[in-house]
Amino acid sequence: MKNVTKRFGEVVANDKVNLELKRGEILSLLGENGSGKTTLMNMLAGIYFPDDGQIFVNGQAVTIRSPKDAYNLGIGMIHQHFKLVDVFTASENIVLGLEEKGKLDRKAIAARVKEISDRYGFDIDPNQKVYDMTVSQKQTLEIVKVLYRGADILILDEPTAVLTPQETDKLFSVMRNMKSDGKALVIITHKLHEVMDVSDRVAVLRKGQYIGDVPTGNTDPQKLTDMMVGHAVTLNIDRPKADKLTERIEVEHLTIRDKDGIARLSDVSFTAFGGEILGIAGISGSGQKQLLEAIAGLQYPEEGSHILYHDENGTDHELVGKTPLEITKLGVALSFVPEDRLGMGLVGNMDLTDNMLLRSYLTGRGIFADRKKPKKLAETVVDELEVVTPGVTTPVRKLSGGNVQKVLVGREIAMNPTVLMSAYAVRGLDINTSYTIYNLMTEQKMKGVAVIYVGEDLDVLLELCDRILVLCGGKVSGIINGRTATKEGIGLMMTQVSDNPPRFEEKEGQA
């Protein structure tokens, strides 16, 4: 790619970027949120068309106007959010959109899929329906889909976001097999340990500009972070111990079923203490969302479930049956950051000040809401979390995904709760902002707040959390000490439930 430029209105997403990709290598593409990584790769995949510059494939200048053009040139992209039809089988998804003549030859498709699987080490059933697949299987299907179409250049956008350590190792093994076969691979990821583990070369973007590339063997996470940010950054998560632990949330025999009667949580019991960060680990869809929403009053547990909140005066409050507003008034705040960031926590058409006001409009006197404090809070969040925005009057929907996330997390932490629950608070955030949020959560912990943190990155959970509760299929497979646990041990617990799950309970005063 030579001098490739892409603009969205006045915003320059990519500014004269030069990038070279070689056959038989894995290139990591690094950069902060809004640095233009995905935009650059979307131009290679035919989703966007560059405003300026040229793209060369095998030495020939090419024009890529659509994903079909990209496929014809042997370029395939595996997106962070899968593009699959749930009710179709693996084979049907693989050939969907291809111009096949005559009747669908399922045997021929299955044979070709088996050939690809055997060559690179995939494990895939051509006749399995997508809705029966795990996240890892869906990702495998996406990779096989682009290989079936003849891709020699593969782009993987945040491929390990929802994988267990064992699934990540398997994916990296497959990637290395593809590299050995002469494929060229680009991996977009924020996880620096993965960059060091799997890539041969690292290219860095900063604010839409190409900063440079370096062989992975000649660098380290600290140097890469400094290149991304433009100045020295400390990559240490402090985990101080609180002087005293106090019981805040006590969950007993929590069971939740969905509308189809399937148990999303089954007999879950644990205690969350003020003065600790309790991590929640598990494969995506193991009940993390339902657990936090039940505590916040957004889910209705089955009879026999109890969620007790112990206030500052030692009074117990049963949260089951209370409305979200009643629970919030007690001091329980839910900072839930789902994949659809704008669908739950923020209103896209409202500006930053009004989104702050959503949390405080009931405190105004008379019929008029107090807008001064929300505006000041919006300005503080923009300043402290470095939200890239023209101003606090900008509609939230016009911000990038990472900046939307900063606004949501910043607002919830600013509410000064006694219980702060956060799910995927740093999903899609760059390393610099992620560490800012980790430090904010640790500050809350040291103030005596009970922090419940649902995370995807096990390395972070092991560095940040005092205890880690592991969920597997809606059941507790163990509660372990964050200071002594191992990534491999948690990975195994995420995939199987023991008859006698390990439980590490810190009692009040034993911090």
C-alpha positions in Angstrom: 0.0 0.0 0.0 1.6 3.3 -1.1 0.5 6.7 0.2 -3.0 5.4 1.0 -5.3 8.1 2.4 -8.9 7.8 3.7 -11.1 10.6 4.9 -14.5 10.6 6.6 -15.6 14.2 6.3 -13.1 16.3 8.1 -11.5 13.4 9.9 -8.4 11.8 8.2 -8.5 8.2 9.2 -5.4 7.2 7.2 -2.9 9.8 6.1 -0.5 8.7 3.3 0.1 5.3 4.8 2.8 3.0 3.3 2.6 -0.6 4.3 4.3 -3.7 3.0 3.2 -7.3 3.5 5.3 -10.3 2.5 4.4 -13.9 1.8 5.2 -16.4 4.5 5.0 -13.9 7.4 2.6 -12.8 10.1 2.4 -9.0 10.4 0.9 -7.5 13.6 -0.8 -4.1 13.1 -0.7 -2.1 16.2 -2.1 1.3 17.2 -4.3 3.2 19.7 -8.1 3.5 19.2 -8.8 5.7 16.2 -5.3 5.2 14.7 -6.9 3.8 11.5 -5.9 0.1 11.7 -9.3 -1.4 10.8 -10.0 1.3 8.2 -6.7 0.6 6.5 -7.4 -3.2 6.3 -11.0 -2.5 5.2 -9.6 -0.8 2.1 -7.5 -3.9 1.4 -10.6 -6.1 1.9 -12.7 -3.9 -0.5 -15.1 -2.5 2.2 -13.8 1.1 1.8 -12.3 2.7 -1.2 -9.2 4.9 -0.7 -9.4 8.6 -1.5 -5.8 8.6 -2.5 -2.8 6.3 -3.0 -2.2 2.9 -4.7 -2.5 -0.7 -3.7 -0.1 -3.3 -5.4 -0.6 -7.1 -5.2 2.3 -9.2 -6.5 3.9 -6.1 -7.9 0.8 -5.1 -10.0 -1.3 -2.0 -9.3 -4.9 -3.1 -8.5 -8.2 -1.4 -7.9 -10.3 -3.0 -5.1 -13.9 -1.6 -5.1 -15.6 -4.5 -3.3 -15.0 -7.7 -1.2 -15.5 -9.6 -4.5 -12.6 -7.8 -6.1 -10.5 -8.5 -3.0 -11.4 -12.3 -3.2 -10.4 -12.3 -6.8 -7.0 -11.0 -5.8 -6.7 -13.6 -3.0 -7.4 -11.3 -0.1 -9.8 -12.3 2.7 -10.7 -10.6 6.0 -12.0 -12.3 9.1 -13.9 -9.6 11.0 -14.2 -9.3 14.7 -18.0 -9.8 14.5 -18.7 -12.9 12.4 -20.6 -12.7 9.1 -22.4 -16.1 9.3 -26.0 -17.3 8.9 -27.0 -19.1 12.1 -29.5 -21.5 10.5 -27.1 -22.6 7.8 -24.6 -25.4 8.0 -20.8 -24.8 7.8 -20.8 -25.9 4.2 -23.7 -23.7 3.2 -22.0 -20.7 4.8 -18.7 -21.5 3.0 -20.3 -21.4 -0.4 -22.8 -18.6 0.3 -22.5 -16.0 -2.4 -20.3 -18.1 -4.7 -21.5 -18.5 -8.3 -21.9 -22.3 -8.4 -23.6 -23.8 -11.4 -26.2 -26.5 -11.0 -27.2 -28.3 -7.8 -25.1 -27.8 -4.7 -22.6 -30.6 -4.5 -22.3 -31.2 -0.8 -19.9 -34.1 -1.1 -17.5 -32.0 -3.2 -17.7 -29.1 -0.7 -17.1 -31.4 2.2 -14.1 -33.0 0.5 -12.6 -29.5 -0.2 -13.2 -28.4 3.4 -11.6 -31.6 4.7 -8.6 -31.0 2.4 -8.2 -27.4 3.8 -8.7 -28.7 7.4 -6.1 -31.4 7.1 -3.5 -29.1 5.6 -3.7 -26.4 8.3 -5.0 -28.3 11.3 -8.6 -27.1 11.5 -11.3 -29.1 13.2 -14.6 -28.5 11.5 -17.8 -30.5 10.7 -19.2 -29.4 7.3 -22.7 -30.4 8.3 -22.9 -28.7 11.7 -25.3 -25.8 12.1 -23.8 -22.4 13.0 -26.1 -22.0 16.0 -24.7 -25.2 17.5 -21.1 -23.9 17.2 -18.8 -22.4 19.9 -17.2 -19.0 19.3 -13.9 -20.8 18.4 -15.7 -23.0 15.8 -17.4 -20.0 14.2 -14.0 -18.3 13.9 -12.6 -21.5 12.4 -15.4 -21.5 9.9 -14.7 -17.9 8.9 -11.1 -18.7 8.2 -12.0 -21.8 6.2 -14.5 -19.7 4.3 -11.9 -17.3 3.0 -9.4 -20.1 2.3 -12.1 -22.0 0.3 -12.3 -18.9 -1.9 -8.6 -19.1 -2.6 -7.3 -16.4 -0.2 -3.5 -16.1 0.0 -3.6 -12.9 2.1 -5.6 -13.2 5.3 -6.5 -10.3 7.7 -7.7 -11.2 11.2 -9.3 -8.4 13.2 -9.0 -9.0 17.0 -9.3 -12.8 16.5 -8.6 -13.8 20.1 -11.1 -11.4 21.8 -13.4 -14.1 23.0 -11.2 -17.2 23.0 -9.8 -19.2 25.9 -6.0 -19.5 26.2 -6.2 -23.1 24.8 -8.3 -21.9 21.8 -5.9 -19.0 21.2 -2.9 -21.4 21.2 -4.8 -23.6 18.7 -5.5 -20.6 16.4 -1.9 -19.5 16.6 -0.8 -23.0 15.6 -3.1 -22.8 12.6 -1.7 -19.4 11.7 1.8 -20.7 11.8 0.8 -23.6 9.5 -0.6 -21.1 7.0 2.5 -19.0 7.2 4.6 -22.1 6.4 2.4 -22.7 3.4 3.3 -19.3 2.0 0.3 -17.4 3.1 0.6 -13.7 4.2 -1.3 -12.9 7.4 -2.1 -9.6 9.1 -3.4 -9.7 12.7 -4.9 -6.7 14.4 -4.8 -7.0 18.2 -4.3 -4.9 21.3 -2.8 -7.8 23.3 1.0 -7.2 23.2 1.9 -10.7 24.6 0.1 -12.2 21.5 2.0 -9.8 19.2 5.3 -11.0 20.7 4.2 -14.7 20.5 2.8 -15.1 17.0 4.1 -12.3 14.7 7.3 -11.9 12.7 7.0 -8.2 12.2 5.1 -5.3 13.8 3.8 -2.2 12.0 2.6 0.7 14.1 0.0 3.4 13.3 -0.5 6.6 15.3 -3.4 9.0 14.6 -3.8 7.7 11.1 -0.1 7.9 10.2 2.4 5.1 9.6 5.1 5.3 12.3 7.2 2.4 11.2 7.7 -1.4 11.5 10.2 -3.5 13.4 11.0 -7.2 13.5 9.3 -8.8 16.5 12.5 -10.3 17.8 14.1 -6.9 18.0 11.5 -5.2 20.2 9.4 -5.7 23.4 6.0 -4.6 24.7 7.4 -1.4 26.3 9.0 -0.2 23.1 5.9 -1.0 21.1 3.6 0.9 23.5 6.0 3.9 23.4 5.8 3.8 19.5 2.0 3.6 19.6 1.5 6.4 22.1 4.4 8.7 21.2 5.8 8.9 24.7 6.9 6.5 27.5 4.0 4.6 29.2 4.1 2.5 32.4 2.8 -1.0 31.7 2.3 -2.1 35.3 -1.0 -2.8 37.0 -0.8 -2.0 40.7 -2.6 -4.5 43.0 -2.4 -3.0 46.5 -4.2 -4.8 49.4 -7.0 -2.9 51.2 -6.6 -2.6 55.0 -10.1 -4.1 55.6 -12.6 -6.1 53.6 -16.3 -5.6 54.2 -19.1 -7.8 52.8 -21.1 -5.9 50.2 -22.9 -8.3 47.9 -23.9 -11.9 48.9 -25.3 -14.0 46.1 -27.0 -17.3 47.1 -28.3 -20.1 44.8 -28.9 -17.7 41.9 -30.7 -19.4 39.0 -31.8 -17.5 35.8 -33.6 -19.0 32.8 -34.1 -17.4 29.4 -37.5 -17.2 27.6 -36.9 -20.7 26.2 -36.5 -22.2 29.7 -32.7 -22.7 29.3 -30.7 -22.1 32.5 -28.2 -19.3 31.8 -27.1 -19.3 35.5 -27.5 -22.4 37.7 -27.1 -22.3 41.5 -24.5 -19.5 41.6 -23.3 -18.5 45.1 -20.4 -16.1 46.1 -19.7 -13.0 48.2 -18.2 -9.7 46.8 -16.2 -7.6 49.4 -15.7 -3.9 49.5 -11.9 -3.4 49.2 -11.4 -6.0 46.5 -11.7 -6.5 42.8 -13.6 -9.8 42.1 -12.8 -10.9 38.5 -15.4 -13.0 36.6 -13.8 -15.3 34.0 -15.5 -17.5 31.5 -16.0 -18.2 27.8 -18.3 -15.7 26.2 -21.9 -16.6 26.9 -21.3 -18.5 30.2 -23.7 -16.3 32.2 -21.5 -13.2 32.9 -24.1 -10.8 31.4 -27.0 -12.4 33.3 -25.1 -12.3 36.6 -24.4 -8.6 36.5 -27.9 -7.8 35.2 -29.5 -9.8 38.0 -27.6 -7.8 40.6 -28.6 -4.6 38.9 -32.3 -5.6 38.8 -32.4 -6.1 35.0 -33.0 -9.9 35.2 -35.6 -11.9 37.1 -34.1 -14.8 39.0 -36.0 -18.0 39.8 -37.6 -18.5 43.2 -35.1 -19.5 45.9 -32.5 -17.1 44.5 -31.2 -14.4 46.9 -29.0 -11.3 46.3 -28.2 -9.5 49.5 -26.7 -6.0 49.7 -25.0 -5.0 53.0 -25.0 -1.3 53.4 -22.6 1.0 55.3 -24.7 0.7 58.4 -24.7 -3.1 58.4 -28.3 -3.4 57.2 -29.2 -6.1 54.7 -31.3 -5.4 51.6 -32.7 -8.1 49.4 -32.2 -7.0 45.8 -34.3 -9.6 44.1 -37.6 -8.0 43.4 -36.3 -4.4 43.5 -36.3 -2.1 40.5 -33.1 -0.9 38.9 -33.8 2.6 40.2 -34.2 1.3 43.7 -31.0 -0.7 43.5 -29.1 2.3 42.1 -30.3 4.5 45.0 -28.7 1.9 47.4 -25.3 2.6 45.7 -25.1 -0.4 43.3 -23.9 0.9 39.9 -23.8 -1.3 36.8 -21.3 -0.2 34.2 -22.1 -2.8 31.5 -20.3 -2.4 28.2 -21.8 -4.9 25.8 -20.9 -5.4 22.1 -23.7 -3.0 21.2 -22.3 -0.1 23.3 -25.0 2.4 22.2 -27.8 -0.1 22.7 -27.7 -0.2 26.5 -25.7 2.4 28.3 -25.8 5.5 26.1 -28.1 7.3 23.8 -26.4 7.8 20.4 -28.3 10.9 19.3 -27.6 12.7 22.6 -24.4 14.6 23.3 -21.9 13.8 26.0 -23.5 16.2 28.6 -26.9 14.7 28.1 -25.6 11.2 28.5 -24.0 12.2 31.8 -27.4 13.7 32.7 -29.1 10.3 32.3 -27.5 9.4 35.7 -28.4 12.6 37.6 -31.6 14.2 36.1 -33.7 13.1 39.1 -31.5 15.2 41.5 -32.5 18.5 40.0 -34.8 20.9 41.9 -38.3 21.5 40.6 -39.1 20.5 37.0 -35.7 21.6 35.5 -32.7 19.3 35.4 -29.3 20.6 36.6 -27.1 20.7 33.5 -24.0 22.3 35.1 -22.7 19.3 36.9 -23.2 16.8 34.0 -21.4 19.3 31.7 -18.5 19.5 34.1 -18.4 15.7 34.5 -18.4 15.3 30.7 -15.5 17.7 30.4 -13.6 15.8 33.2 -14.2 12.4 31.5 -13.0 13.9 28.1 -9.9 15.3 29.8 -8.9 12.4 32.0 -9.7 9.6 29.6 -8.5 11.5 26.5 -11.8 11.1 24.6 -11.3 12.2 21.0 -14.3 14.5 20.3 -14.8 18.0 18.9 -16.6 18.9 22.2 -19.1 17.8 24.9 -22.0 18.9 22.6 -21.1 16.3 20.0 -23.6 13.4 19.6 -22.1 10.2 21.1 -22.9 8.2 17.9 -20.3 10.3 16.0 -17.5 9.1 18.2 -15.4 6.0 17.5 -16.3 2.7 19.4 -13.4 3.1 21.8 -14.3 6.7 22.6 -17.9 5.8 23.2 -16.6 3.2 25.7 -14.5 5.7 27.5 -17.6 8.0 28.0 -19.6 5.1 29.4 -17.0 3.8 31.8 -16.0 7.3 32.9 -19.6 8.2 33.8 -20.2 5.1 35.9 -17.0 5.4 37.9 -17.8 9.1 38.5 -21.1 8.1 40.3 -19.1 7.1 43.4 -20.9 3.8 44.0 -20.3 1.3 46.8 -20.6 -1.6 44.3 -19.1 -1.0 40.8 -19.8 -3.7 38.2 -18.0 -3.6 34.9 -18.3 -6.0 31.9 -15.7 -5.8 29.1 -14.7 -2.3 30.2 -11.6 -2.3 28.0 -13.0 -4.3 25.0 -11.5 -2.7 21.9 -9.6 -0.1 23.9 -5.9 0.7 23.2 -3.3 -0.3 25.8 -2.8 3.2 27.2 -6.5 3.8 27.9 -6.9 0.3 29.2 -4.3 0.9 31.9 -6.0 4.2 32.8 -9.2 2.3 33.5 -7.5 -0.5 35.4 -6.0 2.2 37.7 -9.4 3.9 38.1 -10.9 0.6 39.3 -8.0 0.0 41.7 -8.6 3.5 43.1 -12.3 2.6 43.7 -11.2 -0.6 45.4 -8.9 1.3 47.8 -11.8 3.6 48.6 -13.7 0.5 49.9 -15.8 -0.1 46.8 -16.7 -3.7 45.8 -15.6 -3.9 42.2 -16.9 -6.8 40.1 -14.9 -7.0 36.9 -15.9 -9.2 33.9 -12.9 -9.5 31.5 -11.8 -11.4 28.5 -8.0 -11.1 28.9 -6.8 -13.6 31.4 -3.4 -11.9 31.8 -5.2 -8.8 33.0 -7.5 -10.7 35.3 -4.5 -12.3 36.9 -2.7 -9.0 37.4 -5.7 -6.9 38.4 -8.0 -9.0 40.5 -7.8 -10.2 44.1 -10.1 -13.2 43.5 -11.4 -14.7 40.3 -14.7 -16.5 40.0 -14.8 -18.8 37.0 -18.0 -19.6 35.2 -18.6 -22.5 32.9 -21.9 -23.0 31.2 -23.7 -20.9 33.9 -22.2 -22.7 36.8 -19.4 -21.8 39.2 -16.4 -24.0 38.4 -14.3 -22.3 41.1 -13.3 -19.1 43.0 -9.5 -18.8 43.2 -6.8 -16.4 44.5 -5.9 -14.0 41.7 -2.3 -13.7 43.1 -1.5 -17.5 42.8 -3.8 -18.6 40.0 -2.4 -19.6 36.6 -3.7 -18.8 33.1 -3.7 -22.5 32.1 -5.6 -23.5 35.3 -8.3 -20.9 34.7 -8.5 -22.0 31.0 -9.3 -25.5 32.1 -11.9 -24.4 34.6 -13.6 -22.3 31.9 -14.3 -25.5 29.9 -15.3 -28.0 32.7 -17.1 -27.9 36.0 -15.7 -29.9 38.9 -17.9 -31.7 41.5 -15.8 -30.0 44.2 -14.9 -26.6 42.8 -12.0 -24.7 44.5 -13.2 -21.8 46.6 -10.9 -19.1 47.9 -12.9 -16.8 50.3 -11.2 -13.9 52.0 -12.9 -13.0 55.2 -13.4 -9.5 56.6 -10.2 -8.0 57.9 -8.0 -10.6 56.2 -6.9 -8.6 53.2 
